[in-house]
Amino acid sequence: MTKLSVVLAVRNEEKNLEACLASVKEIADEIVVVDEESSDRTKAIAESYKAKVIVVKHAKVFHISKEKALQAATGEWIFQLDADERVSEKLGKEILKVISMTDAEIDKYQETLKKRRLFLRHQKLVEERDGRVGNDGEYAGFFIPRLNYFLGKYLKYGGVYPDGVIRLVKKGHAHFPAESVHEQISVDGKVGWLGNDLIHMADTTFRRYLKRNSYYIDLIADDMKKDRLSKNVWQFINYCFIKPAWWFLLTQVRHKGILDGFQGIVFSFFSALRFPRAYIRYLRK
């Protein structure tokens, strides 16, 4: 039977971790938790689920710790999770089913996915932004569609869904480059899709959203500094007016974000504000 490792990198996640680990305890042969010196009960909760806990110092690019978790796993297949994510019973069964298939069986399975066209369209956008995902080898990774929870509602429009994330990978065929907060796992092999959603309890309160959003904006500003983005009037106008207006209209009109109601409008608005907020922080560096 194929062994599955579930891995996480965490920091002060006592409010989320128990529900996350409870959702995977029936499918995991091994749980690995890399803990960035949490000051709450995170480590104790992980140990109560018999997880292998590795304590490391906090890294500003969190993917550095995620890579350490990936490398510490011993299973043939690895499922990478964040503490605020939950695995449904259907997704858990699908994961176990897929990792027991041959490549030929996986090819046939891909054709049966109900949302296949949507998934492939999303993957094309990801590849246009980041370059080709995977290669023509054997199957070594899978995108999983993710449902994002925002202020009492799961967002399904505005370009938010399917929010495909590569989380199921074959040991020795994947790694985090650990260069950007939004990067995917890099996979050496063919990449497919699973059909069931991963539940992401991202923003249960507006306060939590603003805290996470501010952290990401700091990282965007750091990337601007690294790329030596010009500090001139044109870039100020571009980042403070043109880009946010374009993004808001794109997500609300073209991607129908308005169909998510109040939550969709708020999400698009604050998502658009990341451009001026990041650029202004960059100007102050």
C-alpha atoms as a printed R data frame, in Angstrom:
    type eleno elety resid chain resno       x      y       z
1   ATOM     1    CA   MET     A     1   0.000  0.000   0.000
2   ATOM     2    CA   THR     A     2   1.325  3.466  -0.954
3   ATOM     3    CA   LYS     A     3   2.418  5.514   2.052
4   ATOM     4    CA   LEU     A     4   1.095  9.099   2.331
5   ATOM     5    CA   SER     A     5   2.826 11.816   4.344
6   ATOM     6    CA   VAL     A     6   0.928 14.961   5.336
7   ATOM     7    CA   VAL     A     7   3.222 17.933   5.956
8   ATOM     8    CA   LEU     A     8   2.708 21.432   7.345
9   ATOM     9    CA   ALA     A     9   4.777 24.466   8.269
10  ATOM    10    CA   VAL     A    10   3.188 26.450  11.098
11  ATOM    11    CA   ARG     A    11   3.631 29.342  13.486
12  ATOM    12    CA   ASN     A    12   1.234 30.094  16.358
13  ATOM    13    CA   GLU     A    13  -1.653 28.172  14.816
14  ATOM    14    CA   GLU     A    14  -3.389 26.749  17.910
15  ATOM    15    CA   LYS     A    15  -6.756 28.116  16.692
16  ATOM    16    CA   ASN     A    16  -6.536 26.285  13.358
17  ATOM    17    CA   LEU     A    17  -4.238 23.297  13.698
18  ATOM    18    CA   GLU     A    18  -6.491 20.827  15.513
19  ATOM    19    CA   ALA     A    19  -9.308 21.044  12.937
20  ATOM    20    CA   CYS     A    20  -6.743 20.730  10.136
21  ATOM    21    CA   LEU     A    21  -5.053 17.632  11.559
22  ATOM    22    CA   ALA     A    22  -8.382 16.047  12.475
23  ATOM    23    CA   SER     A    23  -9.398 16.281   8.815
24  ATOM    24    CA   VAL     A    24  -6.394 14.203   7.649
25  ATOM    25    CA   LYS     A    25  -5.807 11.759  10.505
26  ATOM    26    CA   GLU     A    26  -7.633  8.952   8.684
27  ATOM    27    CA   ILE     A    27  -5.596  9.238   5.471
28  ATOM    28    CA   ALA     A    28  -2.117 10.097   6.763
29  ATOM    29    CA   ASP     A    29   0.465  7.382   7.398
30  ATOM    30    CA   GLU     A    30   2.748 10.107   8.698
31  ATOM    31    CA   ILE     A    31   2.294 13.742   9.779
32  ATOM    32    CA   VAL     A    32   5.265 16.119   9.721
33  ATOM    33    CA   VAL     A    33   4.944 19.586  11.271
34  ATOM    34    CA   VAL     A    34   7.705 22.180  10.967
35  ATOM    35    CA   ASP     A    35   7.038 24.692  13.746
36  ATOM    36    CA   GLU     A    36   8.595 28.156  13.639
37  ATOM    37    CA   GLU     A    37   9.100 28.433  17.421
38  ATOM    38    CA   SER     A    38   5.426 28.934  18.216
39  ATOM    39    CA   SER     A    39   4.669 30.584  21.568
40  ATOM    40    CA   ASP     A    40   1.193 29.038  21.900
41  ATOM    41    CA   ARG     A    41  -0.059 25.416  22.026
42  ATOM    42    CA   THR     A    42   0.768 24.649  18.384
43  ATOM    43    CA   LYS     A    43   3.526 22.153  19.173
44  ATOM    44    CA   ALA     A    44   1.465 20.336  21.810
45  ATOM    45    CA   ILE     A    45  -1.508 19.992  19.458
46  ATOM    46    CA   ALA     A    46   0.713 18.587  16.707
47  ATOM    47    CA   GLU     A    47   2.228 16.061  19.118
48  ATOM    48    CA   SER     A    48  -1.263 14.984  20.269
49  ATOM    49    CA   TYR     A    49  -1.820 13.776  16.682
50  ATOM    50    CA   LYS     A    50   1.488 11.862  16.844
51  ATOM    51    CA   ALA     A    51   3.102 14.254  14.395
52  ATOM    52    CA   LYS     A    52   6.850 14.420  13.908
53  ATOM    53    CA   VAL     A    53   7.548 18.011  15.032
54  ATOM    54    CA   ILE     A    54  10.637 19.887  13.840
55  ATOM    55    CA   VAL     A    55  11.256 23.275  15.483
56  ATOM    56    CA   VAL     A    56  13.000 25.924  13.354
57  ATOM    57    CA   LYS     A    57  13.515 29.683  13.461
58  ATOM    58    CA   HIS     A    58  10.980 31.932  11.722
59  ATOM    59    CA   ALA     A    59  11.693 32.598   8.036
60  ATOM    60    CA   LYS     A    60  10.270 35.720   6.376
61  ATOM    61    CA   VAL     A    61   9.511 33.715   3.224
62  ATOM    62    CA   PHE     A    62   7.400 30.987   4.824
63  ATOM    63    CA   HIS     A    63   8.048 28.596   1.937
64  ATOM    64    CA   ILE     A    64  11.528 27.994   3.351
65  ATOM    65    CA   SER     A    65   9.892 26.165   6.265
66  ATOM    66    CA   LYS     A    66   7.442 24.441   3.902
67  ATOM    67    CA   GLU     A    67  10.399 23.082   1.951
68  ATOM    68    CA   LYS     A    68  11.903 21.719   5.179
69  ATOM    69    CA   ALA     A    69   8.625 19.920   5.882
70  ATOM    70    CA   LEU     A    70   8.603 18.509   2.356
71  ATOM    71    CA   GLN     A    71  12.151 17.198   2.725
72  ATOM    72    CA   ALA     A    72  11.448 15.601   6.117
73  ATOM    73    CA   ALA     A    73   8.586 13.451   4.783
74  ATOM    74    CA   THR     A    74   9.263  9.759   4.168
75  ATOM    75    CA   GLY     A    75   6.123  8.752   2.282
76  ATOM    76    CA   GLU     A    76   6.060  7.908  -1.408
77  ATOM    77    CA   TRP     A    77   3.461 10.651  -1.828
78  ATOM    78    CA   ILE     A    78   3.303 13.916   0.130
79  ATOM    79    CA   PHE     A    79   0.261 16.082   0.790
80  ATOM    80    CA   GLN     A    80   1.213 19.621   1.795
81  ATOM    81    CA   LEU     A    81  -1.289 21.605   3.862
82  ATOM    82    CA   ASP     A    82  -1.646 24.968   5.576
83  ATOM    83    CA   ALA     A    83  -3.093 25.048   9.090
84  ATOM    84    CA   ASP     A    84  -6.198 26.964   7.985
85  ATOM    85    CA   GLU     A    85  -7.155 24.312   5.415
86  ATOM    86    CA   ARG     A    86  -9.515 21.373   5.832
87  ATOM    87    CA   VAL     A    87  -9.773 18.106   3.870
88  ATOM    88    CA   SER     A    88 -13.288 16.817   3.274
89  ATOM    89    CA   GLU     A    89 -14.035 13.095   3.397
90  ATOM    90    CA   LYS     A    90 -14.537 13.097  -0.393
91  ATOM    91    CA   LEU     A    91 -11.192 14.772  -1.041
92  ATOM    92    CA   GLY     A    92  -9.444 12.390   1.352
93  ATOM    93    CA   LYS     A    93 -10.841  9.357  -0.475
94  ATOM    94    CA   GLU     A    94  -9.900 10.878  -3.834
95  ATOM    95    CA   ILE     A    95  -6.307 11.423  -2.707
96  ATOM    96    CA   LEU     A    96  -5.927  7.793  -1.627
97  ATOM    97    CA   LYS     A    97  -7.559  6.627  -4.859
98  ATOM    98    CA   VAL     A    98  -5.301  8.656  -7.154
99  ATOM    99    CA   ILE     A    99  -1.988  7.759  -5.505
100 ATOM   100    CA   SER     A   100  -2.802  4.069  -5.985
101 ATOM   101    CA   MET     A   101  -3.390  4.472  -9.757
102 ATOM   102    CA   THR     A   102  -1.022  3.821 -12.634
103 ATOM   103    CA   ASP     A   103  -0.209  6.689 -15.005
104 ATOM   104    CA   ALA     A   104  -2.544  5.233 -17.635
105 ATOM   105    CA   GLU     A   105  -5.363  5.098 -15.082
106 ATOM   106    CA   ILE     A   106  -4.673  8.682 -14.026
107 ATOM   107    CA   ASP     A   107  -4.870  9.817 -17.665
108 ATOM   108    CA   LYS     A   108  -8.332  8.273 -17.947
109 ATOM   109    CA   TYR     A   109  -9.353  9.738 -14.581
110 ATOM   110    CA   GLN     A   110  -8.432 13.252 -15.736
111 ATOM   111    CA   GLU     A   111 -10.961 12.949 -18.561
112 ATOM   112    CA   THR     A   112 -13.763 12.249 -16.055
113 ATOM   113    CA   LEU     A   113 -13.327 15.449 -14.007
114 ATOM   114    CA   LYS     A   114 -16.546 17.487 -14.201
115 ATOM   115    CA   LYS     A   115 -14.745 20.840 -14.070
116 ATOM   116    CA   ARG     A   116 -11.837 19.807 -16.299
117 ATOM   117    CA   ARG     A   117 -12.239 22.716 -18.753
118 ATOM   118    CA   LEU     A   118 -12.296 25.262 -15.921
119 ATOM   119    CA   PHE     A   119  -9.260 23.650 -14.292
120 ATOM   120    CA   LEU     A   120  -7.223 23.638 -17.519
121 ATOM   121    CA   ARG     A   121  -8.158 27.247 -18.215
122 ATOM   122    CA   HIS     A   122  -6.928 28.188 -14.743
123 ATOM   123    CA   GLN     A   123  -3.707 26.205 -15.251
124 ATOM   124    CA   LYS     A   124  -3.097 28.051 -18.519
125 ATOM   125    CA   LEU     A   125  -3.306 31.389 -16.678
126 ATOM   126    CA   VAL     A   126  -0.886 30.118 -14.024
127 ATOM   127    CA   GLU     A   127   1.582 29.020 -16.727
128 ATOM   128    CA   GLU     A   128   1.292 32.343 -18.562
129 ATOM   129    CA   ARG     A   129   2.294 34.050 -15.323
130 ATOM   130    CA   ASP     A   130   4.887 31.632 -13.932
131 ATOM   131    CA   GLY     A   131   6.003 29.433 -16.825
132 ATOM   132    CA   ARG     A   132   5.232 25.813 -17.595
133 ATOM   133    CA   VAL     A   133   4.052 23.635 -14.730
134 ATOM   134    CA   GLY     A   134   5.735 20.217 -14.613
135 ATOM   135    CA   ASN     A   135   6.988 18.286 -17.629
136 ATOM   136    CA   ASP     A   136   6.255 15.174 -19.700
137 ATOM   137    CA   GLY     A   137   7.497 12.562 -17.252
138 ATOM   138    CA   GLU     A   138   5.391 10.325 -15.016
139 ATOM   139    CA   TYR     A   139   2.701 11.876 -12.825
140 ATOM   140    CA   ALA     A   140   4.401 13.555  -9.879
141 ATOM   141    CA   GLY     A   141   1.985 16.264  -8.745
142 ATOM   142    CA   PHE     A   142  -1.638 17.350  -8.615
143 ATOM   143    CA   PHE     A   143  -3.435 20.655  -8.487
144 ATOM   144    CA   ILE     A   144  -6.296 20.773  -6.009
145 ATOM   145    CA   PRO     A   145  -9.110 23.334  -6.453
146 ATOM   146    CA   ARG     A   146  -9.512 25.474  -3.347
147 ATOM   147    CA   LEU     A   147 -12.654 27.076  -1.892
148 ATOM   148    CA   ASN     A   148 -11.701 30.274  -0.047
149 ATOM   149    CA   TYR     A   149 -13.792 31.381   2.936
150 ATOM   150    CA   PHE     A   150 -14.149 35.150   3.290
151 ATOM   151    CA   LEU     A   151 -16.255 36.842   5.975
152 ATOM   152    CA   GLY     A   152 -18.948 34.190   6.156
153 ATOM   153    CA   LYS     A   153 -19.009 32.999   2.550
154 ATOM   154    CA   TYR     A   154 -17.059 30.773   0.155
155 ATOM   155    CA   LEU     A   155 -16.044 32.893  -2.837
156 ATOM   156    CA   LYS     A   156 -16.808 31.329  -6.227
157 ATOM   157    CA   TYR     A   157 -16.383 34.272  -8.616
158 ATOM   158    CA   GLY     A   158 -14.058 37.224  -9.149
159 ATOM   159    CA   GLY     A   159 -11.285 34.964 -10.414
160 ATOM   160    CA   VAL     A   160 -10.938 33.444  -6.938
161 ATOM   161    CA   TYR     A   161 -12.096 29.914  -7.855
162 ATOM   162    CA   PRO     A   162 -10.701 27.345  -8.593
163 ATOM   163    CA   ASP     A   163  -7.529 28.836  -7.050
164 ATOM   164    CA   GLY     A   164  -5.635 25.684  -8.015
165 ATOM   165    CA   VAL     A   165  -2.744 24.821  -5.703
166 ATOM   166    CA   ILE     A   166  -0.249 21.976  -6.199
167 ATOM   167    CA   ARG     A   167  -0.358 20.116  -2.907
168 ATOM   168    CA   LEU     A   168  -0.117 16.404  -3.676
169 ATOM   169    CA   VAL     A   169   3.373 15.486  -4.925
170 ATOM   170    CA   LYS     A   170   5.615 12.470  -5.290
171 ATOM   171    CA   LYS     A   171   8.605 12.276  -2.935
172 ATOM   172    CA   GLY     A   172  11.830 13.427  -4.596
173 ATOM   173    CA   HIS     A   173  10.019 15.030  -7.530
174 ATOM   174    CA   ALA     A   174   9.016 18.371  -6.004
175 ATOM   175    CA   HIS     A   175  10.386 21.344  -4.080
176 ATOM   176    CA   PHE     A   176   9.583 24.916  -3.096
177 ATOM   177    CA   PRO     A   177  11.947 27.423  -4.766
178 ATOM   178    CA   ALA     A   178  11.269 29.578  -1.651
179 ATOM   179    CA   GLU     A   179  11.649 32.844  -3.523
180 ATOM   180    CA   SER     A   180   8.098 34.228  -3.467
181 ATOM   181    CA   VAL     A   181   5.061 33.925  -1.193
182 ATOM   182    CA   HIS     A   182   2.749 33.111  -4.114
183 ATOM   183    CA   GLU     A   183   4.913 30.498  -5.842
184 ATOM   184    CA   GLN     A   184   3.692 26.972  -6.584
185 ATOM   185    CA   ILE     A   185   5.638 23.858  -5.711
186 ATOM   186    CA   SER     A   186   8.018 23.085  -8.569
187 ATOM   187    CA   VAL     A   187   7.323 19.586  -9.929
188 ATOM   188    CA   ASP     A   188   9.620 17.316 -11.926
189 ATOM   189    CA   GLY     A   189   7.019 15.262 -13.768
190 ATOM   190    CA   LYS     A   190   3.491 15.462 -15.156
191 ATOM   191    CA   VAL     A   191   0.888 17.458 -13.211
192 ATOM   192    CA   GLY     A   192  -2.814 16.568 -13.089
193 ATOM   193    CA   TRP     A   193  -5.869 17.697 -11.131
194 ATOM   194    CA   LEU     A   194  -8.096 16.356  -8.385
195 ATOM   195    CA   GLY     A   195 -11.804 17.101  -8.621
196 ATOM   196    CA   ASN     A   196 -12.815 17.734  -4.995
197 ATOM   197    CA   ASP     A   197 -12.254 21.065  -3.278
198 ATOM   198    CA   LEU     A   198  -9.782 21.823  -0.504
199 ATOM   199    CA   ILE     A   199 -11.517 24.021   2.082
200 ATOM   200    CA   HIS     A   200  -9.507 27.138   2.955
201 ATOM   201    CA   MET     A   201 -10.732 28.945   6.088
202 ATOM   202    CA   ALA     A   202  -8.697 31.939   5.049
203 ATOM   203    CA   ASP     A   203 -10.468 34.956   6.478
204 ATOM   204    CA   THR     A   204 -13.045 34.216   9.145
205 ATOM   205    CA   THR     A   205 -12.799 37.815  10.414
206 ATOM   206    CA   PHE     A   206 -11.890 41.102   8.742
207 ATOM   207    CA   ARG     A   207  -9.135 41.607  11.289
208 ATOM   208    CA   ARG     A   208  -7.491 38.338  10.248
209 ATOM   209    CA   TYR     A   209  -7.782 39.318   6.590
210 ATOM   210    CA   LEU     A   210  -6.124 42.712   7.140
211 ATOM   211    CA   LYS     A   211  -3.284 41.086   9.094
212 ATOM   212    CA   ARG     A   212  -2.593 38.498   6.377
213 ATOM   213    CA   ASN     A   213  -3.017 41.092   3.635
214 ATOM   214    CA   SER     A   214  -0.513 43.445   5.250
215 ATOM   215    CA   TYR     A   215   2.052 40.638   5.485
216 ATOM   216    CA   TYR     A   216   1.710 39.874   1.766
217 ATOM   217    CA   ILE     A   217   1.963 43.566   0.883
218 ATOM   218    CA   ASP     A   218   5.290 43.759   2.744
219 ATOM   219    CA   LEU     A   219   6.576 40.869   0.636
220 ATOM   220    CA   ILE     A   220   5.388 42.547  -2.595
221 ATOM   221    CA   ALA     A   221   7.224 45.731  -1.548
222 ATOM   222    CA   ASP     A   222  10.355 43.659  -0.887
223 ATOM   223    CA   ASP     A   223  10.086 42.170  -4.405
224 ATOM   224    CA   MET     A   224   9.788 45.697  -5.853
225 ATOM   225    CA   LYS     A   225  12.984 46.651  -4.048
226 ATOM   226    CA   LYS     A   226  14.756 43.505  -5.254
227 ATOM   227    CA   ASP     A   227  13.646 44.210  -8.843
228 ATOM   228    CA   ARG     A   228  14.648 47.887  -8.499
229 ATOM   229    CA   LEU     A   229  11.291 49.132  -9.709
230 ATOM   230    CA   SER     A   230  11.490 52.756 -10.884
231 ATOM   231    CA   LYS     A   231  10.456 55.469  -8.443
232 ATOM   232    CA   ASN     A   232   8.944 58.064 -10.742
233 ATOM   233    CA   VAL     A   233   5.666 59.861 -11.453
234 ATOM   234    CA   TRP     A   234   4.553 57.334 -14.083
235 ATOM   235    CA   GLN     A   235   4.993 54.348 -11.776
236 ATOM   236    CA   PHE     A   236   3.214 56.243  -8.995
237 ATOM   237    CA   ILE     A   237   0.213 56.869 -11.253
238 ATOM   238    CA   ASN     A   238   0.359 53.288 -12.558
239 ATOM   239    CA   TYR     A   239   0.427 51.614  -9.152
240 ATOM   240    CA   CYS     A   240  -1.798 54.068  -7.267
241 ATOM   241    CA   PHE     A   241  -4.523 54.594  -9.863
242 ATOM   242    CA   ILE     A   242  -4.335 52.533 -13.072
243 ATOM   243    CA   LYS     A   243  -3.556 49.067 -11.685
244 ATOM   244    CA   PRO     A   244  -6.074 49.142  -8.812
245 ATOM   245    CA   ALA     A   245  -8.885 50.455 -11.049
246 ATOM   246    CA   TRP     A   246  -8.095 47.831 -13.706
247 ATOM   247    CA   TRP     A   247  -7.995 45.028 -11.160
248 ATOM   248    CA   PHE     A   248 -11.264 45.997  -9.489
249 ATOM   249    CA   LEU     A   249 -13.128 46.178 -12.801
250 ATOM   250    CA   LEU     A   250 -11.520 42.952 -14.044
251 ATOM   251    CA   THR     A   251 -12.557 40.957 -10.988
252 ATOM   252    CA   GLN     A   252 -15.990 42.518 -10.557
253 ATOM   253    CA   VAL     A   253 -17.122 42.650 -14.194
254 ATOM   254    CA   ARG     A   254 -15.195 40.188 -16.355
255 ATOM   255    CA   HIS     A   255 -14.847 37.572 -13.611
256 ATOM   256    CA   LYS     A   256 -18.311 38.329 -12.153
257 ATOM   257    CA   GLY     A   257 -17.081 38.984  -8.619
258 ATOM   258    CA   ILE     A   258 -20.233 40.962  -7.946
259 ATOM   259    CA   LEU     A   259 -22.154 37.649  -7.911
260 ATOM   260    CA   ASP     A   260 -20.435 36.893  -4.589
261 ATOM   261    CA   GLY     A   261 -22.351 39.837  -3.160
262 ATOM   262    CA   PHE     A   262 -20.961 42.119  -0.468
263 ATOM   263    CA   GLN     A   263 -18.049 39.785   0.265
264 ATOM   264    CA   GLY     A   264 -17.044 39.711  -3.409
265 ATOM   265    CA   ILE     A   265 -17.019 43.508  -3.652
266 ATOM   266    CA   VAL     A   266 -14.993 43.916  -0.452
267 ATOM   267    CA   PHE     A   267 -12.516 41.232  -1.514
268 ATOM   268    CA   SER     A   268 -11.972 42.830  -4.947
269 ATOM   269    CA   PHE     A   269 -11.605 46.315  -3.455
270 ATOM   270    CA   PHE     A   270  -8.950 45.389  -0.915
271 ATOM   271    CA   SER     A   271  -7.221 43.103  -3.394
272 ATOM   272    CA   ALA     A   272  -6.941 46.089  -5.754
273 ATOM   273    CA   LEU     A   273  -5.528 48.237  -2.951
274 ATOM   274    CA   ARG     A   274  -2.474 45.991  -2.707
275 ATOM   275    CA   PHE     A   275  -0.927 47.854  -5.659
276 ATOM   276    CA   PRO     A   276  -0.816 51.362  -4.140
277 ATOM   277    CA   ARG     A   277  -0.143 50.084  -0.625
278 ATOM   278    CA   ALA     A   278   2.836 48.015  -1.766
279 ATOM   279    CA   TYR     A   279   4.249 50.805  -3.927
280 ATOM   280    CA   ILE     A   280   3.983 53.395  -1.147
281 ATOM   281    CA   ARG     A   281   5.731 51.047   1.275
282 ATOM   282    CA   TYR     A   282   8.404 50.495  -1.370
283 ATOM   283    CA   LEU     A   283   8.937 54.273  -1.700
284 ATOM   284    CA   ARG     A   284   9.610 54.440   2.035
285 ATOM   285    CA   LYS     A   285  12.299 51.718   1.948
